Amino acid sequence: MYGMWIAMQFGVVLPGPPPRISWDTLLSIARKAEKSGYDSVWVSDHFTSPSGRPSGLEAWTVLSALASSTRRIRVGTYVLCNQFRHPSLLAKMASTLDNISKGRLELGVGAGWIKDEHVTFGFDWDKHAVRLDRLRESVEIIKKLWTEDHVSYNGKHFQLKDATLEPKPFQKPHPSIWIGGNSEPVRKLVAEKGDGWIPVLPTEKQLAEGSAQIKQNMRLVGRDPHMLRVAYGGSGCAIIAERQELVKKLAEPLIRSIGKPTGESSCLIGTPEQCIQKIERYKKAGAQMIVAGFYDFPSIKGLELFAKSVIPHFR
């Protein structure tokens, strides 16, 4: 599947952190997104929010249920924390879900970034370089298990001996592995091992420069840069309204919390025309997909207006 997408794609990050959202609400939003023409729905993976409050439903359980409760829309993780699951288990989980969904999985993974949730729930926490090294090994193992038999692997963090995983994924050669994060070491890892890059709220300049750097590094390691998939990632801060006065009113609490004027924020905020203009700039910077969550969730007003007035411009 990866490297094959041409038209701009649109994904919805379902609400996860507090206030907690019920399963019925998540399912209703996902089905509405599918009916409205979105290409994918994504779930985040946390035990707590950055402020330390308990998070919502567990990501993979939700994703599996969504795959069985929808027909067309793709399902993805924005993004799984690599510290929470052994790569052999994740490879098996992902392959199973890809078969259940008939090839609709987008696997996003990251090194983890909230220290407190690791410490609180008993997961290992190391410096960023060590977590990235673990992520590198995980991606290598997952791809090997998806595409090879009798896999042996002797890494610093993980070891496998003559392991054969069945069933292999439905998608061939395998589902895309998106690597989340904005740092230069993350971009280097994407170039060497990833299929897609999904940075969090990048500026247009950051997306353009990061994409160019990844593609250059892909050439250096003998990979085809045209196969790279790039997404704008923004969870929970998309705001859209028909009138500028209403946009300003709806965005006021968010703008106050992030401390930046609307024009300087990387969030998708504005009237339909303003959102289209901003997405066009991200498209020019290299984005092939917009993955965003709406600030007004669990309301679906923003989701519906965006689907009606923004998505058709890019079809």
QUIDA-V184682 format. One record per residue. N is the residue number from 0. SS is DSSP state (2 for helix, 1 for strand, 0 for the rest). PSI is psi as a letter, one per 30 degrees, with the letter a starting at -180 (none if undefined). D_CENTER is the distance of its C-alpha to the mean C-alpha in Angstrom with 1 decimal. Layout:
# QUIDA-V184682
n:N ss:SS psi:PSI d_center:D_CENTER
n:N ss:SS psi:PSI d_center:D_CENTER
This chain:
# QUIDA-V184682
n:0 ss:0 psi:e d_center:16.1
n:1 ss:0 psi:k d_center:14.5
n:2 ss:0 psi:g d_center:16.3
n:3 ss:0 psi:f d_center:17.8
n:4 ss:0 psi:k d_center:16.0
n:5 ss:0 psi:e d_center:18.3
n:6 ss:0 psi:l d_center:18.1
n:7 ss:0 psi:k d_center:15.5
n:8 ss:1 psi:l d_center:12.8
n:9 ss:1 psi:k d_center:11.6
n:10 ss:1 psi:l d_center:8.9
n:11 ss:1 psi:k d_center:9.5
n:12 ss:1 psi:j d_center:7.8
n:13 ss:0 psi:k d_center:10.8
n:14 ss:0 psi:k d_center:13.0
n:15 ss:0 psi:e d_center:13.1
n:16 ss:0 psi:l d_center:15.1
n:17 ss:0 psi:k d_center:18.8
n:18 ss:0 psi:k d_center:20.5
n:19 ss:0 psi:k d_center:19.7
n:20 ss:0 psi:k d_center:19.1
n:21 ss:0 psi:l d_center:21.0
n:22 ss:2 psi:e d_center:19.8
n:23 ss:2 psi:e d_center:22.0
n:24 ss:2 psi:e d_center:20.3
n:25 ss:2 psi:e d_center:16.7
n:26 ss:2 psi:e d_center:18.2
n:27 ss:2 psi:e d_center:20.1
n:28 ss:2 psi:e d_center:17.2
n:29 ss:2 psi:e d_center:15.3
n:30 ss:2 psi:e d_center:18.6
n:31 ss:2 psi:e d_center:19.3
n:32 ss:2 psi:e d_center:16.1
n:33 ss:2 psi:e d_center:17.2
n:34 ss:2 psi:e d_center:20.7
n:35 ss:2 psi:f d_center:19.9
n:36 ss:0 psi:g d_center:18.4
n:37 ss:0 psi:l d_center:14.6
n:38 ss:0 psi:f d_center:13.0
n:39 ss:1 psi:l d_center:10.1
n:40 ss:1 psi:k d_center:9.2
n:41 ss:1 psi:k d_center:6.4
n:42 ss:1 psi:k d_center:7.7
n:43 ss:0 psi:l d_center:7.8
n:44 ss:0 psi:j d_center:10.2
n:45 ss:0 psi:l d_center:13.3
n:46 ss:0 psi:e d_center:17.0
n:47 ss:1 psi:l d_center:17.8
n:48 ss:0 psi:l d_center:16.7
n:49 ss:0 psi:f d_center:17.4
n:50 ss:0 psi:f d_center:20.9
n:51 ss:0 psi:f d_center:21.6
n:52 ss:0 psi:k d_center:21.7
n:53 ss:1 psi:k d_center:20.8
n:54 ss:0 psi:a d_center:17.3
n:55 ss:0 psi:b d_center:17.0
n:56 ss:0 psi:l d_center:16.8
n:57 ss:0 psi:k d_center:15.4
n:58 ss:2 psi:e d_center:11.9
n:59 ss:2 psi:e d_center:13.2
n:60 ss:2 psi:e d_center:16.3
n:61 ss:2 psi:e d_center:14.8
n:62 ss:2 psi:e d_center:12.6
n:63 ss:2 psi:e d_center:15.9
n:64 ss:2 psi:e d_center:17.9
n:65 ss:2 psi:e d_center:15.7
n:66 ss:2 psi:e d_center:16.1
n:67 ss:2 psi:f d_center:19.8
n:68 ss:2 psi:g d_center:20.1
n:69 ss:0 psi:l d_center:18.7
n:70 ss:0 psi:e d_center:20.0
n:71 ss:0 psi:e d_center:18.2
n:72 ss:0 psi:k d_center:14.7
n:73 ss:1 psi:l d_center:11.9
n:74 ss:1 psi:k d_center:9.9
n:75 ss:1 psi:l d_center:6.5
n:76 ss:1 psi:k d_center:5.3
n:77 ss:0 psi:i d_center:3.1
n:78 ss:0 psi:l d_center:4.9
n:79 ss:1 psi:k d_center:8.4
n:80 ss:1 psi:k d_center:11.3
n:81 ss:2 psi:f d_center:13.4
n:82 ss:2 psi:f d_center:16.5
n:83 ss:2 psi:f d_center:16.5
n:84 ss:0 psi:k d_center:17.0
n:85 ss:0 psi:k d_center:19.3
n:86 ss:2 psi:e d_center:17.9
n:87 ss:2 psi:e d_center:20.6
n:88 ss:2 psi:e d_center:19.7
n:89 ss:2 psi:e d_center:16.0
n:90 ss:2 psi:e d_center:17.2
n:91 ss:2 psi:e d_center:19.5
n:92 ss:2 psi:e d_center:17.2
n:93 ss:2 psi:e d_center:14.7
n:94 ss:2 psi:e d_center:17.7
n:95 ss:2 psi:e d_center:19.3
n:96 ss:2 psi:e d_center:16.5
n:97 ss:2 psi:e d_center:16.2
n:98 ss:2 psi:e d_center:20.0
n:99 ss:2 psi:e d_center:20.1
n:100 ss:0 psi:g d_center:17.8
n:101 ss:0 psi:h d_center:19.7
n:102 ss:0 psi:h d_center:16.9
n:103 ss:0 psi:g d_center:14.0
n:104 ss:1 psi:k d_center:11.4
n:105 ss:1 psi:j d_center:8.1
n:106 ss:1 psi:j d_center:7.7
n:107 ss:1 psi:k d_center:5.1
n:108 ss:1 psi:l d_center:7.7
n:109 ss:1 psi:l d_center:9.3
n:110 ss:0 psi:f d_center:13.0
n:111 ss:0 psi:k d_center:13.1
n:112 ss:0 psi:f d_center:14.5
n:113 ss:0 psi:j d_center:16.6
n:114 ss:2 psi:e d_center:19.9
n:115 ss:2 psi:e d_center:21.6
n:116 ss:2 psi:e d_center:19.5
n:117 ss:2 psi:e d_center:20.2
n:118 ss:2 psi:e d_center:23.8
n:119 ss:2 psi:e d_center:24.4
n:120 ss:2 psi:g d_center:23.1
n:121 ss:0 psi:g d_center:24.6
n:122 ss:0 psi:k d_center:21.8
n:123 ss:0 psi:k d_center:22.7
n:124 ss:0 psi:k d_center:21.9
n:125 ss:0 psi:l d_center:22.8
n:126 ss:0 psi:l d_center:22.6
n:127 ss:2 psi:e d_center:19.5
n:128 ss:2 psi:e d_center:21.1
n:129 ss:2 psi:e d_center:21.8
n:130 ss:2 psi:e d_center:18.3
n:131 ss:2 psi:e d_center:17.1
n:132 ss:2 psi:e d_center:19.9
n:133 ss:2 psi:e d_center:19.0
n:134 ss:2 psi:e d_center:15.5
n:135 ss:2 psi:e d_center:17.3
n:136 ss:2 psi:e d_center:19.6
n:137 ss:2 psi:e d_center:17.1
n:138 ss:2 psi:e d_center:15.4
n:139 ss:2 psi:e d_center:19.0
n:140 ss:2 psi:e d_center:20.1
n:141 ss:2 psi:e d_center:17.5
n:142 ss:2 psi:e d_center:18.2
n:143 ss:2 psi:e d_center:21.9
n:144 ss:2 psi:e d_center:22.0
n:145 ss:2 psi:f d_center:20.3
n:146 ss:2 psi:f d_center:22.8
n:147 ss:0 psi:l d_center:25.9
n:148 ss:0 psi:l d_center:28.5
n:149 ss:0 psi:h d_center:30.4
n:150 ss:1 psi:k d_center:27.8
n:151 ss:1 psi:k d_center:29.2
n:152 ss:1 psi:k d_center:27.3
n:153 ss:1 psi:i d_center:28.8
n:154 ss:0 psi:l d_center:26.4
n:155 ss:0 psi:e d_center:26.9
n:156 ss:0 psi:f d_center:24.5
n:157 ss:0 psi:k d_center:24.5
n:158 ss:1 psi:k d_center:27.3
n:159 ss:1 psi:l d_center:27.6
n:160 ss:1 psi:j d_center:30.9
n:161 ss:1 psi:h d_center:31.5
n:162 ss:1 psi:k d_center:28.4
n:163 ss:0 psi:k d_center:27.8
n:164 ss:0 psi:k d_center:24.9
n:165 ss:0 psi:k d_center:25.5
n:166 ss:0 psi:l d_center:24.3
n:167 ss:0 psi:l d_center:22.4
n:168 ss:0 psi:l d_center:19.2
n:169 ss:0 psi:e d_center:20.1
n:170 ss:0 psi:k d_center:18.3
n:171 ss:0 psi:k d_center:20.3
n:172 ss:0 psi:f d_center:20.2
n:173 ss:0 psi:l d_center:17.0
n:174 ss:0 psi:l d_center:13.4
n:175 ss:0 psi:k d_center:11.1
n:176 ss:1 psi:j d_center:9.7
n:177 ss:1 psi:k d_center:6.9
n:178 ss:1 psi:k d_center:8.0
n:179 ss:1 psi:k d_center:6.8
n:180 ss:0 psi:l d_center:9.9
n:181 ss:0 psi:f d_center:12.6
n:182 ss:0 psi:l d_center:15.7
n:183 ss:2 psi:e d_center:18.0
n:184 ss:2 psi:e d_center:18.0
n:185 ss:2 psi:e d_center:14.2
n:186 ss:2 psi:e d_center:14.9
n:187 ss:2 psi:e d_center:17.8
n:188 ss:2 psi:e d_center:16.0
n:189 ss:2 psi:e d_center:13.6
n:190 ss:2 psi:e d_center:17.0
n:191 ss:2 psi:e d_center:18.7
n:192 ss:2 psi:f d_center:16.4
n:193 ss:0 psi:l d_center:12.9
n:194 ss:0 psi:f d_center:12.3
n:195 ss:1 psi:l d_center:9.5
n:196 ss:1 psi:k d_center:8.7
n:197 ss:1 psi:i d_center:6.0
n:198 ss:1 psi:l d_center:8.4
n:199 ss:1 psi:j d_center:8.9
n:200 ss:0 psi:h d_center:11.5
n:201 ss:0 psi:l d_center:13.3
n:202 ss:0 psi:l d_center:16.7
n:203 ss:2 psi:e d_center:17.7
n:204 ss:2 psi:e d_center:19.8
n:205 ss:2 psi:e d_center:17.2
n:206 ss:2 psi:e d_center:14.9
n:207 ss:2 psi:e d_center:18.1
n:208 ss:2 psi:e d_center:19.6
n:209 ss:2 psi:e d_center:16.6
n:210 ss:2 psi:e d_center:16.1
n:211 ss:2 psi:e d_center:19.9
n:212 ss:2 psi:e d_center:20.0
n:213 ss:2 psi:e d_center:17.6
n:214 ss:2 psi:e d_center:19.5
n:215 ss:2 psi:e d_center:22.8
n:216 ss:2 psi:e d_center:21.9
n:217 ss:2 psi:e d_center:20.9
n:218 ss:2 psi:e d_center:24.4
n:219 ss:2 psi:f d_center:26.0
n:220 ss:0 psi:g d_center:24.7
n:221 ss:0 psi:g d_center:25.6
n:222 ss:0 psi:l d_center:22.3
n:223 ss:0 psi:j d_center:22.0
n:224 ss:2 psi:f d_center:20.0
n:225 ss:2 psi:f d_center:19.9
n:226 ss:2 psi:f d_center:17.5
n:227 ss:0 psi:k d_center:14.7
n:228 ss:1 psi:k d_center:11.7
n:229 ss:1 psi:k d_center:10.5
n:230 ss:1 psi:k d_center:8.1
n:231 ss:1 psi:k d_center:8.9
n:232 ss:1 psi:k d_center:6.6
n:233 ss:1 psi:j d_center:8.9
n:234 ss:1 psi:k d_center:9.1
n:235 ss:1 psi:g d_center:12.6
n:236 ss:1 psi:g d_center:14.6
n:237 ss:1 psi:k d_center:15.1
n:238 ss:1 psi:k d_center:18.9
n:239 ss:1 psi:k d_center:21.0
n:240 ss:0 psi:l d_center:24.7
n:241 ss:0 psi:e d_center:27.6
n:242 ss:0 psi:k d_center:29.7
n:243 ss:2 psi:e d_center:29.2
n:244 ss:2 psi:e d_center:31.2
n:245 ss:2 psi:e d_center:28.8
n:246 ss:2 psi:e d_center:25.7
n:247 ss:2 psi:e d_center:27.5
n:248 ss:2 psi:e d_center:28.4
n:249 ss:2 psi:e d_center:25.0
n:250 ss:2 psi:f d_center:23.4
n:251 ss:2 psi:e d_center:26.1
n:252 ss:2 psi:e d_center:24.8
n:253 ss:2 psi:e d_center:21.4
n:254 ss:2 psi:e d_center:23.1
n:255 ss:2 psi:e d_center:25.6
n:256 ss:2 psi:e d_center:23.0
n:257 ss:2 psi:f d_center:21.2
n:258 ss:0 psi:g d_center:24.5
n:259 ss:0 psi:k d_center:23.9
n:260 ss:0 psi:l d_center:25.5
n:261 ss:2 psi:e d_center:23.4
n:262 ss:2 psi:f d_center:24.2
n:263 ss:2 psi:f d_center:22.9
n:264 ss:0 psi:k d_center:19.6
n:265 ss:0 psi:f d_center:16.3
n:266 ss:0 psi:l d_center:15.4
n:267 ss:0 psi:j d_center:16.1
n:268 ss:1 psi:k d_center:19.5
n:269 ss:1 psi:a d_center:22.6
n:270 ss:0 psi:l d_center:24.6
n:271 ss:2 psi:e d_center:23.4
n:272 ss:2 psi:e d_center:25.1
n:273 ss:2 psi:e d_center:23.7
n:274 ss:2 psi:e d_center:20.1
n:275 ss:2 psi:e d_center:21.0
n:276 ss:2 psi:e d_center:22.5
n:277 ss:2 psi:e d_center:19.6
n:278 ss:2 psi:e d_center:17.2
n:279 ss:2 psi:e d_center:20.0
n:280 ss:2 psi:e d_center:20.1
n:281 ss:2 psi:e d_center:16.4
n:282 ss:2 psi:e d_center:17.1
n:283 ss:2 psi:e d_center:20.2
n:284 ss:2 psi:f d_center:18.3
n:285 ss:0 psi:f d_center:16.3
n:286 ss:0 psi:k d_center:13.2
n:287 ss:0 psi:f d_center:13.0
n:288 ss:1 psi:k d_center:10.2
n:289 ss:1 psi:j d_center:9.8
n:290 ss:1 psi:j d_center:7.0
n:291 ss:1 psi:k d_center:9.1
n:292 ss:1 psi:k d_center:10.9
n:293 ss:1 psi:k d_center:14.6
n:294 ss:0 psi:f d_center:17.0
n:295 ss:0 psi:g d_center:19.6
n:296 ss:0 psi:k d_center:17.9
n:297 ss:0 psi:g d_center:19.5
n:298 ss:0 psi:l d_center:21.5
n:299 ss:0 psi:g d_center:20.3
n:300 ss:2 psi:e d_center:22.5
n:301 ss:2 psi:e d_center:19.8
n:302 ss:2 psi:e d_center:17.6
n:303 ss:2 psi:e d_center:20.9
n:304 ss:2 psi:e d_center:22.2
n:305 ss:2 psi:e d_center:19.1
n:306 ss:2 psi:e d_center:19.3
n:307 ss:2 psi:e d_center:23.0
n:308 ss:2 psi:f d_center:23.5
n:309 ss:0 psi:e d_center:20.5
n:310 ss:2 psi:e d_center:18.9
n:311 ss:2 psi:f d_center:22.4
n:312 ss:2 psi:f d_center:23.0
n:313 ss:2 psi:g d_center:20.5
n:314 ss:0 psi:none d_center:21.7
